[in-house]
Amino acid sequence: MSLTTKRFLLTSLLAAIFAFALIGQSASTVTAQYATAAATSAGTEAAATAAPTTSLVFTPVATEPEVNGNLQELHVYNYTTYIADDTISNFENLYHVKVTYDTYATSPEMLTKIQQGNPGYDIIVPPDYDVPLLAKAGLLIPLDMSQLPNFTKYAGASFKNPIYDPNNKYSVAYQWGTIGIGYSAVDITTPVTSWNDLFNPALKGKVAILDSERESIAIGLIILGKDPNSTNKADLDAVKDLFIKHKDVIARFHAADGQFDVAKGTLAAISDWNGDFAQVMADPANAARKLTFVLPKEGTIRWVDNLVIPKGAPNPQLALKFINYLYDPQVAADISNSINYSTPDQGAIDQGLIPKDVLSNPAIYAPDTAKQYVLTDLGDAQALYDQEWADIKAAVSQ
């Protein structure tokens, strides 16, 4: 996975499109415009409480595409390899705006930047358990749901009024999925079924653990038969002991790039987000490695990444337009089909825009039979987690 910042440049579109870009437009009109934009650019480069109480007042982009002679700009900060190639350019063409798209590898990287003061982003994409943390710190702007008709119409029922953000006050889901084990059946000939299979002594120096503090500690807790949301220090110490015990097996902690090492053969197995591993599984060049993804029998983490508007966003009105655009069923389907993650847009599924073989692929859409846990806000225990994770990485990396 390349960690290079992605930036998509502005291309022009026929002015006729802009006459249709009204805030009250119907979903069918959005889809038609999206299709027109895609065709036109075919030859170009393809639980929170303490926070502001007022919602945003939306200014339709189409009626004011420029401010003081300059194009309106949107600044997005998202995970790497987490959007379709033409999502940004289509949005730019459709609404005659400019988008700067920056990326990060892990949630802590994003949190550090935002907690130090928003450097100018209009959209960020935190995981479910970080939404209440950001909101309680007053770092998010409440969403005006009247400006998000596509979310209201098309979002799946389980993504409305989520436990981590009641009534979607600050967030709407972007993608969702699970964490499992990705491995090569060439290197591991016995089917993997348990998290403990990662720690087989025969895999010495051939395993990488996802460098995600919250989720990897939760997986350790699951392995030990404990609550994955535990804030008990004794439980966390036990997780630390677990990783240290198996440090000879662990080659490194990977920042969402270990799947490429499994594909190349320098690693045999990793813990990974489902979509990242599904991407290398789908590449015909990796067929000889017999890449496989499993959800261990002990259970796994079900995560949801979310679209939020951070405090200090330069253009929150355009951010709302972008969020609504992402919930157009065709746009949502194109993203999920491209990056091999699960869409929260039920409209995309109901309209047959997600292939049936993708919907039945457990590496992308976890089956209902899989045991799944949802992570919750740690509150004051976050500092304890931070210290435990630092200790784990220091000890295992020695």
C-alpha positions in Angstrom: 0.0 0.0 0.0 1.4 3.4 -0.9 1.2 5.9 1.9 1.7 8.7 -0.6 -0.8 11.5 -0.2 -3.5 11.4 -2.9 -4.5 14.7 -4.5 -7.0 14.9 -7.3 -6.8 18.0 -9.6 -9.8 20.0 -10.9 -11.1 19.3 -14.4 -13.9 21.3 -16.1 -17.4 20.2 -16.7 -20.2 21.6 -18.9 -22.0 24.5 -17.1 -25.3 22.8 -17.7 -24.7 20.4 -14.9 -24.6 23.1 -12.3 -28.1 24.2 -12.9 -29.3 20.9 -11.5 -27.1 20.9 -8.4 -29.7 22.2 -5.9 -29.8 21.2 -2.3 -33.4 19.9 -2.7 -32.6 17.7 -5.7 -34.0 14.2 -5.9 -31.8 11.2 -5.5 -32.5 10.2 -9.1 -31.3 13.5 -10.3 -28.1 13.1 -8.4 -27.5 9.7 -9.9 -28.1 11.1 -13.4 -25.7 14.0 -12.8 -23.1 11.6 -11.4 -23.4 9.5 -14.5 -23.0 12.6 -16.7 -20.0 13.7 -14.8 -18.4 10.3 -15.1 -19.0 10.2 -18.8 -17.6 13.7 -19.3 -14.4 12.9 -17.4 -13.9 9.5 -19.0 -10.9 10.7 -20.9 -9.3 12.5 -17.9 -7.3 11.2 -14.9 -9.6 8.8 -13.3 -22.5 9.1 22.7 -21.3 12.6 22.8 -22.4 15.6 24.9 -20.1 18.5 25.0 -20.0 20.3 21.7 -21.5 23.2 19.7 -25.3 23.1 19.8 -26.1 24.8 16.5 -26.2 22.9 13.2 -24.9 24.1 9.9 -26.8 26.4 7.5 -26.2 25.0 4.0 -25.3 27.2 1.0 -26.0 25.4 -2.3 -22.7 25.0 -4.0 -24.1 25.3 -7.5 -25.4 28.8 -7.0 -22.0 30.0 -5.7 -19.3 27.8 -7.2 -16.7 30.6 -6.7 -15.9 32.9 -3.7 -14.0 36.1 -4.5 -13.2 34.6 -8.0 -11.8 31.4 -6.6 -13.2 27.9 -6.8 -14.7 26.6 -3.6 -12.4 24.1 -2.0 -12.9 20.9 0.1 -10.2 19.4 2.2 -10.6 15.7 3.0 -8.4 13.6 5.4 -9.0 9.9 5.0 -7.3 6.5 5.3 -5.0 5.4 2.5 -6.5 3.3 -0.4 -10.0 4.0 0.9 -11.8 5.6 -2.1 -12.5 4.8 -5.7 -10.2 6.3 -8.3 -12.8 8.6 -9.8 -14.9 9.6 -6.7 -13.1 12.8 -6.1 -12.8 13.9 -9.7 -16.5 13.2 -10.4 -17.4 15.3 -7.4 -15.2 18.1 -8.6 -16.7 17.9 -12.1 -20.2 17.7 -10.9 -20.1 20.7 -8.6 -17.2 22.7 -10.1 -15.1 22.7 -7.0 -11.6 21.7 -6.0 -10.8 18.9 -3.6 -7.5 18.3 -1.7 -7.4 14.7 -0.5 -4.8 13.8 2.1 -4.3 10.4 3.7 -3.2 8.7 6.9 -2.4 5.2 7.8 -3.9 4.9 11.3 -6.5 6.6 13.4 -4.0 7.7 16.1 -2.1 9.6 13.4 -5.3 11.4 12.4 -6.3 12.0 16.1 -2.9 13.6 16.9 -3.2 16.1 14.1 -6.8 17.1 14.9 -6.3 17.3 18.7 -3.5 19.7 18.1 -5.8 21.9 16.2 -7.5 21.3 12.9 -5.0 22.3 10.2 -7.8 23.0 7.7 -9.8 19.8 7.0 -13.5 19.8 6.2 -13.9 16.0 6.5 -12.2 13.4 8.6 -12.9 9.7 8.9 -12.6 8.4 12.5 -13.6 4.9 13.6 -16.7 4.4 15.7 -14.9 4.4 19.1 -13.2 7.7 18.3 -16.4 9.6 17.5 -17.5 10.1 21.1 -14.0 11.0 22.1 -13.8 13.7 19.5 -17.3 15.0 20.2 -16.8 15.1 24.0 -13.7 17.2 23.4 -15.8 19.7 21.3 -13.9 18.9 18.2 -16.9 18.0 15.9 -19.6 20.1 14.3 -23.2 18.7 14.6 -24.6 17.5 11.2 -27.7 19.1 9.7 -29.6 16.0 8.7 -32.0 18.0 6.5 -29.0 18.5 4.2 -28.3 14.8 4.0 -31.4 13.3 2.2 -29.4 10.5 0.7 -28.3 9.3 4.1 -31.9 9.4 5.4 -33.2 7.5 2.4 -30.5 5.0 1.7 -28.5 4.2 4.9 -29.0 0.8 6.3 -31.0 0.6 9.5 -28.1 -0.6 11.6 -26.2 2.6 10.7 -28.9 5.0 11.9 -28.8 6.0 15.6 -25.7 4.0 16.4 -24.7 3.4 20.0 -21.5 5.5 19.7 -23.4 8.5 18.2 -27.1 8.6 19.1 -29.3 10.1 16.3 -26.2 10.5 14.1 -25.6 13.9 15.7 -22.0 14.1 14.6 -21.4 11.3 12.2 -22.6 9.0 9.4 -21.0 5.7 8.4 -18.6 5.6 5.5 -17.5 1.9 5.4 -17.7 -1.0 7.8 -16.1 -4.3 8.2 -14.2 -6.7 10.4 -10.7 -7.7 11.5 -9.5 -11.2 10.8 -6.5 -13.3 9.8 -5.1 -13.0 6.3 -2.6 -15.7 5.3 -1.1 -17.7 2.5 -2.2 -21.3 2.2 1.2 -21.9 0.6 3.0 -21.1 3.8 0.3 -22.4 6.2 -1.2 -25.6 4.8 -3.5 -26.4 7.8 -6.6 -24.2 7.7 -6.5 -21.3 10.1 -9.5 -21.1 12.4 -8.3 -19.4 15.6 -6.5 -16.3 16.7 -4.1 -18.6 18.4 -3.0 -19.9 15.0 -1.2 -16.6 14.5 1.2 -17.6 17.3 2.2 -21.0 16.0 6.0 -21.3 16.8 6.5 -22.6 13.3 5.7 -19.1 12.0 8.7 -17.5 13.8 9.3 -14.1 12.3 6.6 -14.6 9.7 3.6 -12.8 11.4 2.6 -9.2 11.6 0.1 -7.7 14.0 -2.1 -4.7 13.0 -0.6 -1.5 14.4 -4.0 -0.4 15.8 -3.9 0.1 19.5 -7.6 -0.2 20.3 -8.4 -3.1 18.0 -5.3 -5.2 18.6 -5.7 -5.0 22.3 -9.3 -5.9 21.9 -8.3 -9.0 19.9 -5.9 -9.9 22.7 -8.8 -9.7 25.2 -10.9 -11.9 22.9 -8.2 -14.5 22.8 -8.0 -14.5 26.6 -11.8 -14.8 26.8 -12.3 -11.4 28.3 -14.5 -8.4 27.5 -12.9 -6.7 24.4 -14.0 -3.3 26.0 -12.4 -4.1 29.4 -10.7 -1.2 31.2 -9.4 -3.5 33.9 -5.6 -3.1 34.2 -5.1 -6.7 35.1 -6.8 -7.7 31.9 -4.7 -5.3 29.8 -1.5 -6.6 31.5 -2.6 -10.1 30.5 -2.8 -9.0 26.9 0.7 -7.5 27.2 2.0 -10.7 28.5 0.3 -12.6 25.7 2.0 -10.6 23.0 5.4 -10.6 24.8 5.1 -14.4 25.1 4.9 -14.7 21.4 7.3 -12.0 20.4 9.5 -14.4 18.5 6.7 -15.1 16.1 5.8 -11.4 15.5 8.0 -9.8 12.9 6.5 -6.4 13.3 3.4 -4.3 13.8 2.1 -3.3 10.4 0.5 0.0 9.5 -2.1 -1.3 7.1 0.6 -2.6 4.6 1.3 -6.1 5.8 -1.0 -7.7 3.2 1.5 -6.8 0.6 4.2 -8.7 2.4 2.0 -11.8 2.6 1.4 -11.5 -1.1 5.2 -11.2 -1.7 6.0 -14.1 0.6 8.0 -12.2 3.2 5.2 -12.8 5.7 3.0 -15.8 6.2 0.1 -14.3 8.1 -1.2 -11.1 9.6 -4.1 -9.7 11.5 -5.8 -7.2 9.2 -8.8 -5.2 8.2 -10.9 -7.3 5.9 -11.0 -5.0 2.9 -7.2 -4.4 2.8 -6.6 -8.1 2.6 -9.5 -8.6 0.1 -7.7 -6.2 -2.2 -4.6 -8.3 -2.5 -6.7 -11.5 -2.7 -8.5 -10.0 -5.7 -5.3 -9.3 -7.6 -4.6 -12.1 -10.2 -0.9 -11.5 -9.7 -1.2 -13.0 -6.2 -3.1 -16.1 -7.2 -0.1 -18.4 -6.7 0.1 -17.4 -3.0 -3.4 -18.8 -2.3 -4.3 -15.9 -0.1 -7.1 -16.6 2.4 -9.0 -14.5 4.9 -10.8 -15.9 7.9 -12.8 -14.6 10.9 -11.5 -16.6 13.9 -13.9 -18.7 15.9 -13.4 -16.8 19.1 -14.9 -13.7 17.5 -13.8 -10.5 15.9 -14.3 -6.8 15.9 -17.0 -5.2 13.8 -15.9 -1.6 13.1 -17.5 1.3 11.4 -15.5 4.2 9.9 -17.4 7.5 9.9 -17.7 10.8 8.0 -17.5 13.8 10.4 -16.9 17.5 10.1 -14.2 18.7 12.5 -14.3 21.9 14.4 -12.6 24.7 12.5 -13.6 23.2 9.1 -13.1 26.0 6.5 -16.0 24.9 4.3 -18.5 22.9 6.3 -21.3 23.6 3.8 -19.4 21.9 1.0 -18.6 19.1 3.4 -22.3 18.4 3.8 -22.7 18.3 0.0 -19.8 15.8 -0.2 -21.3 13.6 2.5 -24.6 13.6 0.7 -22.9 12.8 -2.6 -21.2 9.8 -1.1 -24.6 8.3 -0.1 -25.8 8.3 -3.7 -26.2 4.6 -4.3 -24.1 4.5 -7.4 -21.3 6.5 -5.8 -21.4 4.3 -2.7 -21.3 1.2 -4.8 -18.4 2.4 -6.9 -16.4 3.0 -3.7 -17.1 -0.3 -2.0 -16.7 -2.3 -5.2 -13.3 -0.6 -5.8 -11.8 -0.9 -2.3 -13.5 -4.2 -1.3 -15.0 -2.9 1.9 -18.7 -3.1 3.0 -21.0 -0.2 2.2 -23.5 1.1 4.7 -25.7 2.3 1.8 -28.6 -0.2 1.6 -29.8 1.6 -1.5 -26.7 0.4 -3.3 -27.4 -3.2 -2.3 -31.1 -3.1 -3.0 -30.5 -1.6 -6.5 -28.2 -4.5 -7.3 -25.1 -2.3 -7.6 -23.0 -4.6 -5.4 -22.3 -8.0 -7.2 -23.8 -11.0 -5.5 -20.5 -12.8 -5.3 -19.1 -9.8 -3.3 -22.1 -9.8 -0.9 -21.4 -13.5 -0.2 -17.7 -13.1 0.2 -16.9 -13.3 4.0 -13.7 -11.3 3.4 -15.9 -8.3 2.5 -19.3 -8.8 4.0 -19.1 -10.8 7.3 -21.8 -13.5 7.6 -24.5 -13.0 10.2 -23.2 -16.2 11.9 -19.8 -14.6 12.7 -19.4 -13.6 16.3 -18.8 -9.9 16.2 -18.0 -7.3 19.0 -18.4 -3.5 18.8 -15.8 -1.3 20.5 -17.0 1.5 22.8 -15.5 4.7 24.1 -12.8 4.1 26.7 -13.3 7.3 28.6 -10.5 8.0 31.1 -9.1 4.5 30.4 -7.7 5.7 27.1 -4.4 6.7 28.9 -4.1 3.2 30.3 -4.5 1.7 26.8 -1.9 4.1 25.4 0.6 3.0 28.0 -0.1 -0.7 27.6 0.2 -0.5 23.8 3.5 1.5 24.1 4.8 -1.2 26.5 3.7 -4.0 24.1 5.4 -2.5 21.1 8.6 -1.7 22.9 8.9 -5.2 24.4 7.9 -7.1 21.3 10.2 -5.1 19.0 13.3 -5.7 21.1 
